[in-house]
Amino acid sequence: MPRTTAVESPGCPPLRALTTDILGLVKVVEARAKPAGVAKVVETWGAPDASRAIVAASLADRAADPVLAVARKNGVASSCLSLLVELLNPLNGDSLAAVKTVGPEANDSDPFAALHLFTRQTSDSMLGTFIACTEKGKVYTRSVAKENDSSGADAGPSSTWDVCSGGNVQFCSVDHGETYAMFGGKGIEVNLWDITSCTKIWSAKSPRPNNNLGIFTRPWFTAGTFLCKDDHRKFVACTNDHQVRLYDTALQRRPAISVDFRESPIKAVAADPNGYNVYIGTGTGDLASYDMRTGMVRLYLSSASAYCSLD
């Protein structure tokens, strides 16, 4: 009888992640089955340079021609700082193209708050298309051709618009079909835009006061995600006041469900492929999973390593 042996392929680790930092570095983190649970940095792309700090990143994990986009500062003195979006090969870190965004709106006093690299490719001649938003609400969309070099030559965006006149944008989320974008931040109610026409199609309304004095709480959204792949009208937005809110633009402007999680600001949220669960994380390291059909927490992992399941 023939014998078979299962071996781990050195070129295909069970976990591979790309991380970025304020020194402008992209780090490749891998974890293998043996020893289990041990992750380590196996590659570092770039040279440490705080003047080229990475402020946002996005990965188009395509089967063919995957691309990593990083938005970084590009300068030494604040008077000459601009914002640079660089496209990299996520397999080896090679620079594919770089696009500068210059002007009075794009400088060190108005850094990028969010970046999304579109997964879809409009043509074989394009490296990719990205949408970037600054903290003051200036939105840029840009398509980058494959023949563009990585010299960082000045180039204007293909379209520009403003998503707010005040406040501070803290996140942008694009739906699965990459037709709609959601924005929110400090002093900005979460709102929905049509990317193709650059028009706002919906804006949330603050929840009713939950106290006898009727005190108005200034909106402060920190993260958001679309809930379903095939329905851009349902999305989840999280706040600095540790709330998880479900919105359905087809029903009303106020949240359909609003629940509190712990006591720390929620910094991240991601949707499960099943279309109704979301995973959230706070600034103190607490993690949880919510079923947004009921607003009930299903899994909870605290920063103190106390774990419980309420499923």
C-alpha positions as CSV (number, residue, x, y, z in Angstrom):
1,M,0.0,0.0,0.0
2,P,1.4,3.4,-0.9
3,R,2.2,5.8,1.9
4,T,1.3,9.4,2.0
5,T,2.7,12.2,4.0
6,A,1.1,15.6,4.7
7,V,3.7,18.4,4.6
8,E,3.3,22.2,5.1
9,S,4.1,24.2,2.0
10,P,6.6,26.9,2.8
11,G,5.2,29.1,0.1
12,C,1.6,29.1,1.4
13,P,1.4,30.0,5.1
14,P,-2.0,29.6,6.9
15,L,-2.0,33.3,7.7
16,R,-0.4,36.2,5.9
17,A,-1.1,39.8,6.7
18,L,0.2,43.2,5.6
19,T,0.5,46.0,8.2
20,T,1.7,49.6,7.9
21,D,3.0,52.1,10.4
22,I,3.9,55.8,11.0
23,L,7.5,55.2,9.8
24,G,6.3,54.5,6.3
25,L,7.0,50.8,6.5
26,V,4.9,47.9,5.1
27,K,5.5,44.7,7.2
28,V,4.6,41.2,6.1
29,V,3.4,39.1,9.0
30,E,3.0,35.3,8.7
31,A,1.9,32.6,11.1
32,R,2.2,28.9,10.4
33,A,0.6,25.8,11.8
34,K,3.7,24.8,13.7
35,P,4.3,26.3,16.2
36,A,0.6,27.1,16.4
37,G,-0.4,30.7,17.0
38,V,3.1,32.2,16.6
39,A,3.1,35.2,14.2
40,K,6.2,37.0,13.2
41,V,7.4,39.7,10.7
42,V,9.1,38.0,7.8
43,E,9.6,41.0,5.5
44,T,9.8,44.7,5.8
45,W,9.2,46.9,2.7
46,G,10.7,50.4,2.6
47,A,13.0,52.4,4.8
48,P,12.1,54.1,8.1
49,D,11.1,57.7,7.4
50,A,8.5,59.5,9.6
51,S,8.1,62.2,6.8
52,R,6.6,59.4,4.7
53,A,4.3,58.0,7.3
54,I,1.5,55.8,6.0
55,V,-1.9,57.1,7.1
56,A,-4.2,54.7,5.3
57,A,-4.1,51.5,3.2
58,S,-6.3,49.3,1.1
59,L,-5.9,46.0,-0.6
60,A,-7.5,44.9,-3.9
61,D,-7.1,41.1,-3.3
62,R,-7.9,40.1,-6.9
63,A,-7.2,36.7,-8.4
64,A,-5.2,38.4,-11.1
65,D,-3.1,41.5,-10.6
66,P,-3.6,42.1,-6.9
67,V,-2.6,45.7,-5.8
68,L,-1.9,47.3,-2.4
69,A,-2.6,51.0,-2.1
70,V,-1.0,53.1,0.7
71,A,-1.6,56.8,1.3
72,R,1.4,58.5,2.9
73,K,2.8,61.9,3.7
74,N,5.3,63.1,1.2
75,G,7.6,65.8,2.4
76,V,9.8,67.1,5.2
77,A,8.5,70.5,6.1
78,S,4.8,71.1,6.7
79,S,4.9,73.9,4.1
80,C,5.7,71.5,1.3
81,L,3.9,68.4,2.5
82,S,1.6,66.8,0.0
83,L,-0.3,63.5,0.0
84,L,0.9,60.6,-2.0
85,V,-1.0,57.4,-3.0
86,E,1.4,54.6,-3.9
87,L,0.4,51.4,-5.6
88,L,2.5,48.3,-4.6
89,N,2.7,44.7,-5.6
90,P,1.4,42.9,-2.4
91,L,3.4,39.8,-3.2
92,N,6.9,41.4,-3.2
93,G,6.5,45.1,-2.3
94,D,7.6,46.4,-5.7
95,S,6.3,50.0,-6.4
96,L,3.9,50.0,-9.4
97,A,2.9,53.7,-9.5
98,A,2.6,56.8,-7.4
99,V,0.2,59.7,-7.6
100,K,0.6,63.0,-5.8
101,T,-2.4,64.9,-4.6
102,V,-1.4,68.6,-4.2
103,G,-3.1,71.9,-3.5
104,P,-4.2,73.9,-0.5
105,E,-6.7,71.3,0.6
106,A,-4.2,68.3,0.5
107,N,-1.5,69.0,3.0
108,D,-0.3,68.2,6.4
109,S,-3.2,70.2,8.0
110,D,-5.7,68.0,6.1
111,P,-4.4,64.4,6.0
112,F,-6.1,61.5,4.5
113,A,-8.7,59.9,6.8
114,A,-9.6,56.9,4.5
115,L,-8.6,55.1,1.4
116,H,-10.3,52.5,-0.7
117,L,-8.8,50.7,-3.7
118,F,-11.5,49.4,-6.0
119,T,-11.4,45.6,-6.6
120,R,-13.0,45.8,-10.0
121,Q,-10.9,46.6,-13.1
122,T,-12.4,48.8,-15.8
123,S,-9.8,47.8,-18.4
124,D,-6.7,45.8,-18.8
125,S,-4.6,49.0,-19.2
126,M,-5.5,50.2,-15.7
127,L,-3.6,49.3,-12.5
128,G,-6.6,50.4,-10.4
129,T,-8.9,53.1,-9.2
130,F,-9.0,54.5,-5.7
131,I,-11.2,56.8,-3.6
132,A,-9.5,58.8,-0.9
133,C,-11.0,61.2,1.7
134,T,-9.3,63.8,3.9
135,E,-10.3,64.7,7.4
136,K,-11.9,67.9,6.2
137,G,-14.1,66.0,3.8
138,K,-12.3,66.5,0.5
139,V,-12.9,63.3,-1.6
140,Y,-10.7,62.3,-4.5
141,T,-11.2,59.5,-7.1
142,R,-8.4,58.6,-9.4
143,S,-7.7,55.9,-12.0
144,V,-4.1,54.9,-12.5
145,A,-2.8,53.4,-15.8
146,K,-0.2,50.7,-15.9
147,E,2.1,52.9,-17.9
148,N,2.3,55.4,-15.0
149,D,5.8,55.3,-13.4
150,S,6.5,55.5,-9.7
151,S,8.2,58.9,-9.7
152,G,5.3,60.5,-7.9
153,A,4.7,63.2,-10.6
154,D,2.0,65.7,-9.8
155,A,-1.3,64.7,-11.2
156,G,-4.8,65.9,-10.6
157,P,-7.7,63.6,-9.5
158,S,-10.2,62.5,-12.0
159,S,-13.0,63.8,-9.8
160,T,-13.2,65.8,-6.5
161,W,-16.1,66.7,-4.2
162,D,-16.8,67.6,-0.6
163,V,-18.8,65.4,1.7
164,C,-19.1,67.9,4.6
165,S,-18.6,71.6,5.3
166,G,-17.5,71.2,8.9
167,G,-16.5,68.5,11.4
168,N,-13.8,65.9,11.0
169,V,-14.2,62.8,8.7
170,Q,-13.0,59.6,10.5
171,F,-14.0,56.8,8.1
172,C,-15.2,55.9,4.7
173,S,-16.7,52.6,3.6
174,V,-17.5,51.5,0.1
175,D,-20.2,48.9,-0.6
176,H,-19.6,45.5,-2.2
177,G,-20.7,46.7,-5.6
178,E,-18.4,49.7,-5.3
179,T,-21.1,52.2,-6.4
180,Y,-21.9,53.8,-3.0
181,A,-19.7,55.2,-0.2
182,M,-20.5,55.9,3.4
183,F,-18.8,58.7,5.4
184,G,-19.0,59.7,9.0
185,G,-16.9,61.4,11.7
186,K,-16.7,63.9,14.6
187,G,-19.6,66.3,14.2
188,I,-20.7,64.6,11.0
189,E,-23.8,62.4,10.8
190,V,-23.3,59.2,8.8
191,N,-24.3,59.9,5.2
192,L,-24.4,57.9,1.9
193,W,-23.1,59.0,-1.5
194,D,-23.4,57.8,-5.1
195,I,-19.8,57.6,-6.3
196,T,-20.6,57.7,-10.0
197,S,-22.5,61.0,-9.8
198,C,-20.8,62.4,-6.7
199,T,-24.1,63.2,-5.1
200,K,-25.4,62.6,-1.5
201,I,-28.5,60.4,-1.5
202,W,-29.1,59.9,2.2
203,S,-28.1,61.3,5.6
204,A,-28.8,59.9,9.1
205,K,-30.8,61.7,11.8
206,S,-29.6,61.7,15.4
207,P,-31.4,59.3,17.7
208,R,-33.9,60.7,20.1
209,P,-32.5,61.9,23.4
210,N,-32.6,59.1,26.0
211,N,-32.6,61.5,29.0
212,N,-35.2,63.7,30.7
213,L,-33.4,66.9,29.9
214,G,-33.4,66.2,26.1
215,I,-29.7,66.9,25.9
216,F,-28.4,66.7,22.3
217,T,-25.3,64.6,21.8
218,R,-23.0,65.7,19.0
219,P,-22.5,62.9,16.4
220,W,-19.2,61.2,16.5
221,F,-18.9,58.2,14.2
222,T,-15.6,56.2,14.2
223,A,-16.2,53.2,11.9
224,G,-18.8,51.7,9.5
225,T,-19.5,48.9,7.1
226,F,-22.1,47.8,4.7
227,L,-24.0,44.8,6.0
228,C,-25.1,42.9,2.9
229,K,-23.2,42.3,-0.3
230,D,-26.4,42.8,-2.4
231,D,-28.1,45.6,-0.5
232,H,-26.3,48.9,0.0
233,R,-29.3,50.3,2.0
234,K,-28.4,48.4,5.2
235,F,-25.2,49.3,7.0
236,V,-23.7,49.4,10.5
237,A,-22.1,52.5,11.9
238,C,-20.2,52.7,15.3
239,T,-19.6,55.7,17.5
240,N,-17.1,57.1,19.9
241,D,-19.8,56.7,22.6
242,H,-19.4,52.9,22.2
243,Q,-22.7,52.4,20.3
244,V,-23.4,50.0,17.5
245,R,-26.1,51.2,15.2
246,L,-27.9,49.5,12.3
247,Y,-29.4,51.8,9.6
248,D,-31.8,50.9,6.8
249,T,-32.2,53.8,4.4
250,A,-35.3,52.2,3.0
251,L,-37.1,52.6,6.4
252,Q,-36.0,55.7,8.2
253,R,-33.2,58.1,8.9
254,R,-32.8,57.1,12.5
255,P,-31.1,53.8,13.5
256,A,-33.3,50.7,13.4
257,I,-31.2,49.2,16.1
258,S,-28.8,50.9,18.6
259,V,-26.9,49.0,21.3
260,D,-24.1,49.9,23.7
261,F,-20.9,47.8,23.9
262,R,-18.7,48.3,27.0
263,E,-17.4,51.8,27.7
264,S,-14.7,52.5,25.2
265,P,-14.9,54.1,21.7
266,I,-15.4,51.5,19.0
267,K,-12.5,51.8,16.5
268,A,-13.2,49.1,13.9
269,V,-16.1,47.1,12.5
270,A,-16.3,44.4,9.8
271,A,-19.2,42.6,8.3
272,D,-19.5,38.8,8.2
273,P,-20.2,37.2,4.7
274,N,-23.4,35.8,6.1
275,G,-25.0,39.3,5.8
276,Y,-26.2,39.8,9.4
277,N,-23.2,39.5,11.8
278,V,-20.6,42.2,12.4
279,Y,-17.4,42.1,14.3
280,I,-16.3,45.2,16.3
281,G,-13.2,46.2,18.2
282,T,-12.6,49.0,20.8
283,G,-9.6,51.2,21.5
284,T,-8.9,49.1,24.6
285,G,-8.8,45.8,22.8
286,D,-12.3,44.4,23.5
287,L,-13.7,42.4,20.6
288,A,-17.3,41.2,20.0
289,S,-19.6,39.8,17.4
290,Y,-23.2,41.1,17.0
291,D,-26.2,39.6,15.3
292,M,-27.8,42.7,13.8
293,R,-31.1,41.0,13.2
294,T,-31.7,41.2,16.9
295,G,-28.9,43.4,18.3
296,M,-27.7,40.6,20.5
297,V,-24.0,40.0,21.2
298,R,-23.0,36.5,20.2
299,L,-19.3,36.4,21.0
300,Y,-17.2,38.5,23.3
301,L,-13.5,38.6,23.9
302,S,-12.2,41.1,26.5
303,S,-8.8,42.7,26.6
304,A,-8.4,41.0,30.0
305,S,-8.7,37.6,28.2
306,A,-12.0,36.8,29.7
307,Y,-14.0,35.0,27.0
308,C,-17.7,34.1,26.8
309,S,-20.2,33.0,24.3
310,L,-23.8,34.2,24.4
311,D,-24.9,32.4,21.2
